[in-house]
């Protein structure tokens, strides 16, 4: 079985799919998959489907959706319904749980690679960290559960957590490549990211550093000025002291900004 939630929802074996076409069962399946291996309470599933006002028949309807999912899973995985009930979509006291094997669910693989990358960074092995972060981000095929909408509160919380992790890993991956001296390589990614995340100071700082190291000091300062203008006009805030120190370092061409690979654990000089 191969299951994906980092993008469109997919579940199946080969060409056979166990994903329902109706949206409410898709939401139930999605919430179960994002909590794979853990019991999801009936109350959480009903909140996903109907918010704070489930119908009187809500529990019966949910049970119908579970039966429908088990039938689809049996067809998609080539298993008997009894085997699915026993081994895949289990009834547990107070709720239901999806059971997936190691390597089947993309979000599990993603989290493993992120942990691997963080461990490599702590050990000063930037090249291994870079490989792990790249592999983790390559698993994403679009926004999490992009074809399962609208999200109820439980799914909103899970998806928000995943998307924040994706942004954090993106930033960590760029930090790692900057440590390796790959400032030219990250320029195009950062140019797009600062447009998408208009007030993310970390990404703007990385863009400034990459531009400075690429001999584009004027553009680096322009990036700062655009961010400052947007923050003061729209938020009434100044950039952080950390980013202001980076701007001053770029202004005076502080040589500490130009260190390249071979310095484990060192980041941009903005302290």
N, C-alpha and C positions, 0 to 999 in steps of 0.2 A: 504494500500500500504506500502511496505517496500523497502527502497532504501539504497544501500550501495556503497560507493566510497572508503572506507578505506580498500583497497584490490581489488579484482575483482569487476567490475561494475555489480551490480544486481539491478533489478527493477521489481516488479510484485506483484501479489496477490496470495498467496498460491503457487501452482505449475505453474501458468501462468506467463510468462515473457514478459516484454515490452522492452527488450534490443535488438537492431538490430544486425544482424550478420556482416553486412558490416562495415568497420572501420570508414569511414568518418561520417556516421550518429551516430556512437558510440561516436566519438569525439564531435560532436555537442551536444549530450545528456549529455555528461560528463561536458562540460563547462557550460551548463545551470544548471545542478544539483549543481555544486560547487558555483554557484551564485544564488541558489534557493531563490525565492522571489524578486529578483532584475532583472531589464531589462538588457539583454546582447545585446550590439549594434550589428547590422548586420556586421559592419566592423570588430569587434572582432571575430565573428564566421567565417568570410571569411579569416581572418588572420590565424586562427587555421587550416583551411582546406588547404590553398594555400600560406601562407606566404605573401610576398610583391608583388606577381605576380598572382593575381586571374585571371582566364580566363574571356573572355568577357561574357560568359554564367554563371558566378559565382553566381549572384543573383538568377537567375532562378533555378540553381542546388540546392542552399541552400533552396529555397522555396520547392523544391521537397523533400529534406531530411526532412523538417519540416512536410510536409504532410504524409510522410512515418512513421515518429515517432508518429504522432497523431494516425495513423491507428494501429500501434503496441500497443500504450498505451491503446487505446480503447479495443483491444482484451485482453491485459494482465490484465487490471483492470476491465473488464466486464462493460464498459461504452459505451455510444454512442459517435461517433466522435464529434458531436456538444457539448456534455458535456465536452469532453477532451479539445476542443478548448476554451470553456468558462472558465473552472475551473482548468485545469492542465497545458497545454502548450499554453500559451496565446500570442497573437500578441499584442505588445505595440508599441507606436510611436518610431520608430527608431530601433526596435529589437524585441526580444522574451524573455519570462520569464517562468520558471517552478515554479509552486506553489505546495508546499508540506505542509502537516499539521504537527503540533508539534508531535514529536516522530516517524516520518516516515523516516527521513534521519539520517544515523548514524553519519555524521559529526556534525550535530546540537547537537545530544546527547553527542558526544565527547566534544564539546566546553562547553556545560553546566556543565559536570562533572569536566572539568579542572577549570572552574571558581569557582565551588563549593569547589574544593580542595584548590585553592589559598585563598579563603575566610576563610576556616577552618584554614589554616596555619597562616594567619594574626591574627586570634582569639586565636592562641595557642593550637588548637585542632588537634594534630598530628594524632591521630587515625582516625578521620573522614577524614582528608586530605589523609591519606594513602589509605583508602577505595575508595575514589573518584578517586584518581590517578590510582589505580589498575583497577577500572571499566572502566576508560577512555581508558587506554592502551589495555584492553582486547577486545575493539571494533575493533582493527586493525587485519585484516586477511592477511596481507602482505603489500608490498608497495602500496601507493595510486594509484588507477586505473592501476594496474599492467598489465591488459589485454587490455589496450587502448594505442596502440603505433603505430608510434612514436608520441610524443607530439609536437604540435606546440608551439610557444612562449607563447600564453595565458595560455594553459594548463601547460606548464613547470613552469610558475610563480606560478600558483595555487598549483601545486603538491609540488614544492619546499617549499612553505609556510607551507603546511601541514606536510611535512617530518621534517622541522625544529621544528615545534611545537611538533611533536612526540618525537624528541630527547630532547627537553627542558623539556617536561613532564616526560620523563624517568629519567632525571637527578634530577628533583624535587622530584619524587617519591622515588628515592634512598636516597636523602638527608633526606626525611621524615623518612624513615625506619632507617637510621643511628641515627636520633634523638631519635627514639623509642628503640634504643639498639639492633636492628636486624642486626648487622654487619655480623654474620655468614650466614644469609639468603641471603644477597646481593652479597656474594663473587662470586658465579657462574655466576650471571648476569654480574657483572663487569668484570670478566675474559674474557667474550665474547665481551663485549662492547668496551674494550680498544683495542682489536684486530681489530674490525670493524671500530673504530674511532681512528686511530693511533696517531693523534696529538691533541685530545680533552683533554685539561689540566684539566678541571673540573672532568671528569670521571676518569682520572688517579689519581687525588687527592683523590677522594672518594674511589678508590680501595686501595690506600695507607693507608688511615685511617681505612678502614674495616679490612685490613690485620693486621695493628698495633693492633687494638682492639682485634683481634683474636689470638694474641700472635705470629704473624708471621712478626716480625720487619725486618728480613733480606729480606724476599720477598717484603716487602713494599719498602725498599730501592732499590731493584733490579728493581722494576717497574719504579722508578724515573730514575735510570741510563739508562734503555732501552729507555725511552722517550727522555731523554737528548741526547743520542747518535743519535737517529733517527732525532731529530730536528736540531742538529748541522751539521750532515752529509748531510741531504737532504734539509734543509731550511736555513741553516746558522744562526740559531737563538738559543738562550738559553731559557730554561723554564722561565716562568714569575717569578717575585719576590715573588709573593704569593705562588707559588708551591715550590720555593726554601726555603721559610720559613717553609713550611710544612715538607720538607725533613730534615731541621735542627731540627725541633721539634721531629721528629721520631728518629733521631740520638741520641738525649739526653733523649729520653723517657719522654718528657714533660708531666707531669700528667694531664694537661688540655686537652690532646687528649683523655682521657679515660672517659669523662663524658658520661652518658647514658641517659635514658629517664627521663622525668620529668623536663626538662629545656626548656620550650617553647621559640622559637625564637633564640636559640643558635645554631650555626653551628660549623664546624671544626675550630680549632684554627690555622689559617694561616695568620691572619692579623698582 
